[in-house]
Amino acid sequence: MANNVGFSRFVSLGNKCDIDEVDMLEAMGKDKATSVIVGYIEGTSRGREFMEVVRKITKKKPVILIKSGTSEAGARAASSHTGSIAGSEAAFDAAFKQSGIIRASSVQDLFDYASAFSSQPLPMGNKIAILTNAGGPGIMAADAIGGSRVEIARLSKETMDRLKEKLPPAAGFNNPVDVIGDADAQRYADGLEILLQDPGVHGVAVILTPQGMTQVEETAKAMAYASLVSDKPIMGAFMGEDSVSSGVHQLQKSHIPVYGFPERAVRVFARMAEYTAWRDKPVEKPKSVSYNKKKVQEFVDGVTARGQAEVGGEQALQLISRLGIRIPKYETGEDVNQAKKLAKKFGYPVVLKVASPDISHKSDVGGVKVGIDSDEALERAYREIMINCQRAAPSAMIHGIEVHEMISGGKELIVGMNRDPQFGPLVMFGLGGIYVEILKDVAMRIAPFTESELEDMIHEIRSVKLLTGARGEKPKDLAAAKQVLRLIAKLSLDFENIMEMDINPLMVMDRGQGVVAVDARFTFERS
């Protein structure tokens, strides 16, 4: 009420003995009196329906939600890398992204977004102009833009020339546009009008600080007039609390969102630009992918018949191979002499791994040695592996040693899946090898996902430039990595008794040379 935001409905669901958030979202999506849906949720028991309903709504009206309970403290223990990283928070984050939900991280964000979405036109792009009477806050706004998908609008020459005609010589004519401290309401009005007419500007944040010549209320009225004649969003950042209160009240009365600090205004514009991109994105269907389901079914049936809950190493790679994903050549030797014969068969260098169904993460216990280039090195590595495993896992059953073809020249990735109880298969992609649990540079999406969602997932990781050809490196075969993600998504949808899985590392080679799954692990539902 204080911010002049109207409510069409206000519903508390309590403990949801009958009606839940899915029912209410569906009803409010159809309600003509509701233009923006705002909510607080702690969880949902109907994850797939939740996503299906919200996807339809967000193509017509914004849904802004705050999700509590984001701590991973209560996450269940998991045997796979994916399971240990994924939790309900990761699933909700993916569900929100794939459903077009605008996520608020605080109650302040919730109402910051609501006031703008309910009162301003949506921007037709992501380029913002900043109009300010103080350099410092303008720089802070520009800094906030640097941390988002919003861009500082590049002003046209015509706009710059017009600004120079209207503003004093001491003003700043680049974006942010600084009308300087003695600006009156007319100077703000002139600058705002010129910026709004630039086709490269999709919205304007107006920053006002109370200085000796500042006309607070009159500036707010000038902004209200500009809003009436423009189809671009305008938002205010009026700094000064009591000393700017008359302008704040005027903006609220005129249905222009106003915030106490510039970062909040930029954050709001970013969410509006992201929502426009979501709303205008064509509806996609997941790309179809196939594998030999009969062969995979035979493998899964065998695991189930034996009552195995976990499958790793050589056995897991057999399943990966049945999906059509390349794996290294490997065989298991019972002792060091058999291992030497296998190494000569494959050709040095090779990789040695302990063959044990009881050791999940072999590198953690010293059960992996790479770059073995001679018989002497193999004998040393074999002894070290056996000693390490005896010390770290004395009760583990050891079947011998796996000798693997050594794969070199690629980048290590991880592809995994964890089955979320509400949303289903949560597929993970990121930097792999030993770094996955240290850096946690991963992205997740709920299966099935579209091609654009797949592209977003890959480019969401911070280390993506290592894969696209940074600093003179050859770009990696991301097309092949995408195919693996599609296959894992389909596998997880086809076989609901697969609860968790990792391919780690998945070596992605140079473009056109494919991928190789070097190690894998599966966890099956106990019957």
TIGUMI-949045 format. One record per residue (C-alpha): residue number from 1; residue in three letters; x, y negated, z negated. Coordinates in nm, 2 decimals. Example, Ala and Ser with C-alpha at 12.3 -4.5 7.8 and 13.67 -1.06 7.14 Angstrom:
2
1  ALA  1.23  0.45  -0.78
2  SER  1.37  0.11  -0.71
***
This chain:
527
1  MET  0.00  0.00  0.00
2  ALA  0.28  -0.24  -0.09
3  ASN  0.43  -0.19  0.26
4  ASN  0.09  -0.22  0.43
5  VAL  0.10  0.14  0.56
6  GLY  -0.25  0.28  0.59
7  PHE  -0.35  0.64  0.50
8  SER  -0.62  0.82  0.70
9  ARG  -0.60  1.13  0.47
10  PHE  -0.40  1.21  0.15
11  VAL  -0.39  1.57  0.05
12  SER  -0.23  1.76  -0.23
13  LEU  -0.22  2.13  -0.16
14  GLY  -0.13  2.24  -0.52
15  ASN  -0.03  2.60  -0.53
16  LYS  -0.20  2.68  -0.20
17  CYS  -0.44  2.95  -0.32
18  ASP  -0.63  2.92  0.01
19  ILE  -0.54  2.63  0.24
20  ASP  -0.17  2.58  0.32
21  GLU  0.06  2.34  0.51
22  VAL  0.00  2.52  0.84
23  ASP  -0.38  2.47  0.81
24  MET  -0.34  2.10  0.71
25  LEU  -0.09  2.03  0.99
26  GLU  -0.33  2.18  1.24
27  ALA  -0.62  1.97  1.11
28  MET  -0.42  1.65  1.10
29  GLY  -0.28  1.71  1.44
30  LYS  -0.64  1.70  1.58
31  ASP  -0.75  1.41  1.36
32  LYS  -0.79  1.10  1.58
33  ALA  -0.76  0.87  1.28
34  THR  -0.41  1.00  1.21
35  SER  -0.12  0.87  1.42
36  VAL  0.17  0.99  1.21
37  ILE  0.19  1.29  0.98
38  VAL  0.40  1.26  0.67
39  GLY  0.46  1.54  0.42
40  TYR  0.66  1.70  0.14
41  ILE  0.70  2.08  0.15
42  GLU  0.89  2.33  -0.06
43  GLY  0.85  2.62  0.17
44  THR  0.61  2.81  0.39
45  SER  0.50  3.17  0.40
46  ARG  0.40  3.15  0.77
47  GLY  0.72  3.04  0.93
48  ARG  0.65  3.15  1.29
49  GLU  0.30  3.00  1.28
50  PHE  0.44  2.69  1.12
51  MET  0.67  2.64  1.42
52  GLU  0.41  2.72  1.68
53  VAL  0.16  2.47  1.53
54  VAL  0.41  2.19  1.48
55  ARG  0.56  2.22  1.83
56  LYS  0.22  2.14  1.98
57  ILE  0.16  1.85  1.74
58  THR  0.49  1.68  1.79
59  LYS  0.44  1.65  2.16
60  LYS  0.15  1.41  2.08
61  LYS  0.23  1.25  1.74
62  PRO  0.53  1.24  1.50
63  VAL  0.56  1.47  1.21
64  ILE  0.79  1.35  0.93
65  LEU  0.87  1.59  0.65
66  ILE  1.09  1.60  0.35
67  LYS  1.20  1.95  0.24
68  SER  1.30  2.01  -0.12
69  GLY  1.50  2.30  -0.26
70  THR  1.79  2.26  -0.03
71  SER  2.05  2.41  -0.27
72  GLU  2.20  2.75  -0.17
73  ALA  2.24  2.84  -0.54
74  GLY  1.95  3.08  -0.52
75  ALA  2.06  3.24  -0.19
76  ARG  2.08  3.62  -0.20
77  ALA  2.41  3.80  -0.17
78  ALA  2.48  3.91  0.18
79  SER  2.75  4.14  0.33
80  SER  2.79  3.96  0.66
81  HIS  2.95  3.62  0.73
82  THR  2.62  3.51  0.88
83  GLY  2.42  3.63  0.58
84  SER  2.65  3.45  0.34
85  ILE  2.62  3.12  0.53
86  ALA  2.26  3.14  0.63
87  GLY  1.98  3.07  0.38
88  SER  1.64  2.93  0.36
89  GLU  1.78  2.58  0.40
90  ALA  1.96  2.67  0.73
91  ALA  1.64  2.84  0.86
92  PHE  1.43  2.53  0.78
93  ASP  1.69  2.30  0.94
94  ALA  1.68  2.51  1.26
95  ALA  1.30  2.53  1.25
96  PHE  1.27  2.15  1.21
97  LYS  1.50  2.09  1.50
98  GLN  1.33  2.34  1.73
99  SER  0.98  2.21  1.64
100  GLY  1.05  1.84  1.69
101  ILE  1.00  1.75  1.32
102  ILE  1.16  1.43  1.20
103  ARG  1.34  1.53  0.88
104  ALA  1.37  1.28  0.59
105  SER  1.65  1.34  0.34
106  SER  1.49  1.12  0.07
107  VAL  1.15  0.98  -0.03
108  GLN  1.29  0.64  0.08
109  ASP  1.37  0.78  0.43
110  LEU  1.02  0.93  0.44
111  PHE  0.85  0.60  0.41
112  ASP  1.11  0.41  0.60
113  TYR  1.03  0.63  0.90
114  ALA  0.66  0.63  0.84
115  SER  0.64  0.25  0.84
116  ALA  0.82  0.22  1.18
117  PHE  0.64  0.51  1.36
118  SER  0.30  0.39  1.25
119  SER  0.35  0.03  1.35
120  GLN  0.60  0.00  1.64
121  PRO  0.61  0.13  2.00
122  LEU  0.86  0.41  2.06
123  PRO  1.19  0.31  2.23
124  MET  1.24  0.43  2.58
125  GLY  1.60  0.51  2.52
126  ASN  1.87  0.51  2.25
127  LYS  2.04  0.18  2.30
128  ILE  2.00  -0.08  2.02
129  ALA  2.08  -0.45  2.00
130  ILE  2.16  -0.62  1.67
131  LEU  2.08  -0.98  1.59
132  THR  2.23  -1.12  1.28
133  ASN  2.33  -1.45  1.10
134  ALA  2.61  -1.28  0.91
135  GLY  2.91  -1.10  1.06
136  GLY  2.96  -0.84  0.78
137  PRO  2.61  -0.69  0.79
138  GLY  2.63  -0.68  1.17
139  ILE  2.95  -0.48  1.15
140  MET  2.79  -0.25  0.89
141  ALA  2.50  -0.19  1.13
142  ALA  2.74  -0.11  1.41
143  ASP  2.93  0.13  1.18
144  ALA  2.60  0.31  1.10
145  ILE  2.53  0.35  1.48
146  GLY  2.87  0.51  1.51
147  GLY  2.75  0.80  1.29
148  SER  2.43  0.87  1.49
149  ARG  2.31  0.94  1.84
150  VAL  2.22  0.58  1.89
151  GLU  2.44  0.36  2.11
152  ILE  2.52  -0.01  2.09
153  ALA  2.35  -0.16  2.40
154  ARG  2.59  -0.30  2.65
155  LEU  2.44  -0.65  2.73
156  SER  2.41  -0.75  3.10
157  LYS  2.59  -1.05  3.23
158  GLU  2.26  -1.23  3.27
159  THR  2.17  -1.17  2.91
160  MET  2.52  -1.30  2.80
161  ASP  2.48  -1.61  3.01
162  ARG  2.14  -1.69  2.87
163  LEU  2.26  -1.64  2.51
164  LYS  2.55  -1.88  2.58
165  GLU  2.29  -2.14  2.70
166  LYS  2.08  -2.11  2.38
167  LEU  2.33  -2.04  2.11
168  PRO  2.61  -2.26  1.97
169  PRO  2.97  -2.20  2.10
170  ALA  3.07  -2.05  1.77
171  ALA  2.81  -1.77  1.80
172  GLY  2.90  -1.41  1.88
173  PHE  2.76  -1.32  2.22
174  ASN  2.86  -0.95  2.23
175  ASN  2.65  -0.69  2.06
176  PRO  2.60  -0.74  1.76
177  VAL  2.49  -1.09  1.85
178  ASP  2.58  -1.33  1.57
179  VAL  2.37  -1.65  1.56
180  ILE  2.59  -1.76  1.26
181  GLY  2.50  -1.87  0.92
182  ASP  2.33  -2.20  1.00
183  ALA  2.07  -2.04  1.23
184  ASP  1.71  -2.16  1.19
185  ALA  1.40  -1.97  1.30
186  GLN  1.41  -2.11  1.66
187  ARG  1.77  -1.98  1.71
188  TYR  1.65  -1.63  1.60
189  ALA  1.35  -1.66  1.83
190  ASP  1.56  -1.75  2.13
191  GLY  1.81  -1.47  2.07
192  LEU  1.54  -1.21  2.01
193  GLU  1.35  -1.31  2.32
194  ILE  1.66  -1.28  2.54
195  LEU  1.76  -0.94  2.40
196  LEU  1.42  -0.79  2.44
197  GLN  1.42  -0.89  2.81
198  ASP  1.74  -0.70  2.88
199  PRO  1.65  -0.37  3.04
200  GLY  1.95  -0.21  2.88
201  VAL  1.82  -0.28  2.53
202  HIS  1.56  -0.03  2.39
203  GLY  1.51  -0.19  2.05
204  VAL  1.63  -0.47  1.83
205  ALA  1.73  -0.47  1.46
206  VAL  1.71  -0.83  1.32
207  ILE  1.94  -0.89  1.02
208  LEU  1.88  -1.19  0.80
209  THR  2.08  -1.31  0.50
210  PRO  1.96  -1.61  0.29
211  GLN  2.20  -1.90  0.36
212  GLY  2.16  -2.27  0.33
213  MET  1.99  -2.33  0.66
214  THR  1.79  -2.00  0.68
215  GLN  1.42  -2.03  0.74
216  VAL  1.31  -1.70  0.60
217  GLU  0.93  -1.70  0.65
218  GLU  0.95  -1.89  0.98
219  THR  1.20  -1.63  1.12
220  ALA  0.96  -1.35  1.02
221  LYS  0.68  -1.53  1.20
222  ALA  0.90  -1.56  1.51
223  MET  0.96  -1.18  1.49
224  ALA  0.59  -1.12  1.46
225  TYR  0.52  -1.32  1.78
226  ALA  0.80  -1.14  1.97
227  SER  0.65  -0.81  1.86
228  LEU  0.31  -0.90  2.01
229  VAL  0.45  -0.98  2.35
230  SER  0.71  -0.69  2.37
231  ASP  0.68  -0.32  2.42
232  LYS  1.01  -0.25  2.24
233  PRO  1.04  -0.17  1.87
234  ILE  1.16  -0.45  1.64
235  MET  1.27  -0.39  1.28
236  GLY  1.40  -0.62  1.02
237  ALA  1.69  -0.59  0.77
238  PHE  1.62  -0.88  0.53
239  MET  1.89  -0.88  0.26
240  GLY  1.84  -1.07  -0.06
241  GLU  1.54  -0.92  -0.24
242  ASP  1.36  -1.21  -0.42
243  SER  1.51  -1.49  -0.20
244  VAL  1.38  -1.32  0.12
245  SER  1.05  -1.19  -0.03
246  SER  0.83  -1.44  0.16
247  GLY  0.97  -1.31  0.49
248  VAL  0.94  -0.95  0.39
249  HIS  0.57  -1.01  0.30
250  GLN  0.51  -1.18  0.63
251  LEU  0.67  -0.89  0.83
252  GLN  0.47  -0.63  0.63
253  LYS  0.15  -0.83  0.70
254  SER  0.25  -0.83  1.07
255  HIS  0.31  -0.46  1.07
256  ILE  0.69  -0.49  1.14
257  PRO  0.90  -0.25  0.94
258  VAL  1.15  -0.43  0.71
259  TYR  1.43  -0.28  0.51
260  GLY  1.68  -0.42  0.25
261  PHE  1.99  -0.30  0.43
262  PRO  2.10  -0.27  0.79
263  GLU  2.19  0.10  0.78
264  ARG  1.83  0.18  0.70
265  ALA  1.71  0.00  1.01
266  VAL  1.96  0.18  1.23
267  ARG  1.87  0.51  1.08
268  VAL  1.50  0.45  1.16
269  PHE  1.57  0.35  1.52
270  ALA  1.78  0.67  1.56
271  ARG  1.49  0.89  1.45
272  MET  1.25  0.70  1.68
273  ALA  1.49  0.75  1.98
274  GLU  1.54  1.12  1.90
275  TYR  1.16  1.17  1.88
276  THR  1.11  1.00  2.22
277  ALA  1.36  1.23  2.37
278  TRP  1.18  1.53  2.21
279  ARG  0.84  1.42  2.32
280  ASP  0.94  1.36  2.68
281  LYS  1.14  1.68  2.71
282  PRO  0.97  1.93  2.94
283  VAL  0.82  2.24  2.77
284  GLU  1.06  2.53  2.83
285  LYS  1.04  2.90  2.80
286  PRO  1.33  3.11  2.68
287  LYS  1.54  3.26  2.96
288  SER  1.48  3.63  3.01
289  VAL  1.77  3.87  2.95
290  SER  1.79  4.24  2.95
291  TYR  2.01  4.53  2.84
292  ASN  1.98  4.91  2.84
293  LYS  1.73  4.94  2.56
294  LYS  1.72  5.31  2.57
295  LYS  2.09  5.34  2.49
296  VAL  2.06  5.09  2.21
297  GLN  1.75  5.28  2.07
298  GLU  1.95  5.60  2.07
299  PHE  2.22  5.44  1.87
300  VAL  1.98  5.27  1.62
301  ASP  1.79  5.60  1.58
302  GLY  2.11  5.78  1.50
303  VAL  2.21  5.52  1.23
304  THR  1.86  5.55  1.08
305  ALA  1.87  5.93  1.08
306  ARG  2.20  5.92  0.89
307  GLY  2.06  5.68  0.64
308  GLN  2.34  5.43  0.70
309  ALA  2.28  5.07  0.58
310  GLU  2.59  4.92  0.72
311  VAL  2.78  4.99  1.04
312  GLY  3.12  4.83  1.12
313  GLY  3.44  4.86  1.32
314  GLU  3.45  5.11  1.60
315  GLN  3.09  5.22  1.54
316  ALA  2.95  4.87  1.56
317  LEU  3.15  4.79  1.87
318  GLN  2.98  5.09  2.04
319  LEU  2.64  4.92  1.99
320  ILE  2.79  4.59  2.12
321  SER  2.91  4.77  2.43
322  ARG  2.56  4.91  2.49
323  LEU  2.44  4.55  2.52
324  GLY  2.68  4.50  2.81
325  ILE  2.93  4.30  2.62
326  ARG  3.29  4.38  2.68
327  ILE  3.49  4.53  2.39
328  PRO  3.87  4.61  2.37
329  LYS  3.99  4.95  2.45
330  TYR  4.04  5.14  2.12
331  GLU  4.07  5.48  1.97
332  THR  4.11  5.61  1.62
333  GLY  4.41  5.81  1.51
334  GLU  4.42  6.03  1.20
335  ASP  4.78  5.94  1.12
336  VAL  5.08  5.73  1.22
337  ASN  5.19  5.97  1.49
338  GLN  4.85  5.97  1.66
339  ALA  4.85  5.59  1.63
340  LYS  5.19  5.57  1.82
341  LYS  5.06  5.79  2.10
342  LEU  4.75  5.57  2.14
343  ALA  4.97  5.25  2.14
344  LYS  5.18  5.39  2.42
345  LYS  4.86  5.48  2.61
346  PHE  4.72  5.13  2.58
347  GLY  5.06  4.95  2.61
348  TYR  5.22  4.73  2.34
349  PRO  5.13  4.49  2.19
350  VAL  4.84  4.64  2.00
351  VAL  4.62  4.57  1.69
352  LEU  4.59  4.81  1.40
353  LYS  4.28  4.82  1.18
354  VAL  4.20  5.05  0.89
355  ALA  3.92  5.29  0.99
356  SER  3.68  5.29  0.69
357  PRO  3.30  5.26  0.66
358  ASP  3.35  5.12  0.31
359  ILE  3.56  4.81  0.39
360  SER  3.34  4.53  0.54
361  HIS  3.60  4.25  0.58
362  LYS  3.92  4.43  0.68
363  SER  4.14  4.13  0.70
364  ASP  4.04  4.03  0.34
365  VAL  4.21  4.35  0.20
366  GLY  4.51  4.34  0.43
367  GLY  4.36  4.61  0.66
368  VAL  4.44  4.44  0.99
369  LYS  4.78  4.39  1.16
370  VAL  4.81  4.22  1.50
371  GLY  5.09  4.18  1.75
372  ILE  5.24  4.53  1.70
373  ASP  5.50  4.55  1.97
374  SER  5.70  4.87  1.90
375  ASP  5.69  5.21  1.74
376  GLU  5.90  5.08  1.44
377  ALA  5.67  4.78  1.39
378  LEU  5.37  5.02  1.41
379  GLU  5.51  5.25  1.14
380  ARG  5.57  4.95  0.91
381  ALA  5.22  4.80  0.97
382  TYR  5.06  5.14  0.92
383  ARG  5.23  5.18  0.58
384  GLU  5.14  4.82  0.47
385  ILE  4.77  4.87  0.57
386  MET  4.74  5.19  0.37
387  ILE  4.91  5.04  0.06
388  ASN  4.70  4.73  0.08
389  CYS  4.37  4.92  0.12
390  GLN  4.46  5.16  -0.16
391  ARG  4.52  4.86  -0.39
392  ALA  4.22  4.65  -0.29
393  ALA  3.97  4.93  -0.24
394  PRO  4.09  5.25  -0.41
395  SER  3.75  5.42  -0.38
396  ALA  3.71  5.35  -0.01
397  MET  3.69  5.64  0.23
398  ILE  3.96  5.60  0.50
399  HIS  3.93  5.80  0.82
400  GLY  4.26  5.69  0.97
401  ILE  4.37  5.39  1.17
402  GLU  4.21  5.22  1.47
403  VAL  4.44  5.12  1.75
404  HIS  4.30  4.84  1.96
405  GLU  4.41  4.68  2.29
406  MET  4.53  4.33  2.19
407  ILE  4.33  4.05  2.33
408  SER  4.52  3.72  2.36
409  GLY  4.47  3.38  2.52
410  GLY  4.12  3.31  2.41
411  LYS  3.95  3.11  2.13
412  GLU  3.79  3.29  1.84
413  LEU  3.42  3.25  1.80
414  ILE  3.16  3.40  1.57
415  VAL  2.81  3.51  1.69
416  GLY  2.58  3.64  1.42
417  MET  2.22  3.69  1.31
418  ASN  2.05  3.69  0.97
419  ARG  1.68  3.78  0.94
420  ASP  1.50  3.51  0.75
421  PRO  1.19  3.64  0.57
422  GLN  0.98  3.34  0.69
423  PHE  1.11  3.25  1.03
424  GLY  1.27  3.58  1.16
425  PRO  1.60  3.61  1.33
426  LEU  1.84  3.32  1.26
427  VAL  2.12  3.33  1.52
428  MET  2.45  3.17  1.44
429  PHE  2.73  3.03  1.67
430  GLY  3.06  2.87  1.57
431  LEU  3.43  2.89  1.53
432  GLY  3.53  3.24  1.43
433  GLY  3.81  3.45  1.30
434  ILE  3.93  3.38  0.94
435  TYR  3.81  3.02  0.95
436  VAL  3.43  3.08  0.96
437  GLU  3.38  3.08  0.58
438  ILE  3.64  2.81  0.52
439  LEU  3.53  2.55  0.77
440  LYS  3.17  2.67  0.82
441  ASP  3.17  2.50  1.15
442  VAL  2.86  2.67  1.27
443  ALA  2.52  2.60  1.42
444  MET  2.20  2.80  1.39
445  ARG  1.88  2.84  1.58
446  ILE  1.57  3.07  1.53
447  ALA  1.52  3.33  1.81
448  PRO  1.38  3.31  2.06
449  PHE  1.54  2.98  2.18
450  THR  1.52  2.79  2.50
451  GLU  1.82  2.70  2.72
452  SER  1.83  2.34  2.60
453  GLU  1.82  2.46  2.24
454  LEU  2.10  2.70  2.32
455  GLU  2.30  2.41  2.47
456  ASP  2.23  2.20  2.16
457  MET  2.35  2.48  1.93
458  ILE  2.68  2.51  2.11
459  HIS  2.75  2.13  2.12
460  GLU  2.64  2.09  1.75
461  ILE  2.96  2.24  1.62
462  ARG  3.24  1.99  1.54
463  SER  3.50  2.20  1.72
464  VAL  3.32  2.22  2.05
465  LYS  3.59  2.01  2.22
466  LEU  3.83  2.30  2.17
467  LEU  3.61  2.50  2.40
468  THR  3.54  2.24  2.66
469  GLY  3.90  2.15  2.75
470  ALA  4.03  1.90  2.50
471  ARG  4.39  1.77  2.52
472  GLY  4.47  1.94  2.85
473  GLU  4.35  2.29  2.75
474  LYS  4.16  2.49  3.00
475  PRO  3.78  2.50  2.94
476  LYS  3.66  2.83  2.80
477  ASP  3.39  3.05  2.94
478  LEU  3.09  2.91  2.76
479  ALA  2.85  3.06  3.02
480  ALA  2.96  3.40  2.90
481  ALA  2.93  3.30  2.53
482  LYS  2.57  3.18  2.60
483  GLN  2.49  3.52  2.75
484  VAL  2.61  3.69  2.43
485  LEU  2.38  3.46  2.23
486  ARG  2.09  3.54  2.45
487  LEU  2.16  3.91  2.41
488  ILE  2.18  3.89  2.03
489  ALA  1.86  3.70  2.01
490  LYS  1.68  3.96  2.22
491  LEU  1.83  4.25  2.02
492  SER  1.72  4.09  1.70
493  LEU  1.36  4.05  1.83
494  ASP  1.35  4.40  1.97
495  PHE  1.49  4.58  1.66
496  GLU  1.34  4.44  1.34
497  ASN  1.53  4.69  1.13
498  ILE  1.86  4.50  1.21
499  MET  1.88  4.26  0.91
500  GLU  2.22  4.11  0.96
501  MET  2.51  4.12  1.21
502  ASP  2.83  3.95  1.31
503  ILE  3.06  3.96  1.61
504  ASN  3.37  3.81  1.46
505  PRO  3.59  3.74  1.64
506  LEU  3.43  3.70  1.98
507  MET  3.72  3.60  2.20
508  VAL  3.61  3.35  2.47
509  MET  3.86  3.34  2.75
510  ASP  3.92  3.07  3.01
511  ARG  3.63  2.98  3.23
512  GLY  3.53  3.26  3.46
513  GLN  3.72  3.53  3.25
514  GLY  3.43  3.62  3.02
515  VAL  3.43  3.72  2.65
516  VAL  3.55  4.01  2.45
517  ALA  3.40  4.13  2.12
518  VAL  3.69  4.23  1.90
519  ASP  3.51  4.32  1.58
520  ALA  3.15  4.35  1.47
521  ARG  2.93  4.45  1.18
522  PHE  2.56  4.54  1.14
523  THR  2.34  4.57  0.84
524  PHE  2.02  4.78  0.87
525  GLU  1.70  4.78  0.67
526  ARG  1.70  5.06  0.41
527  SER  1.42  5.31  0.48
***
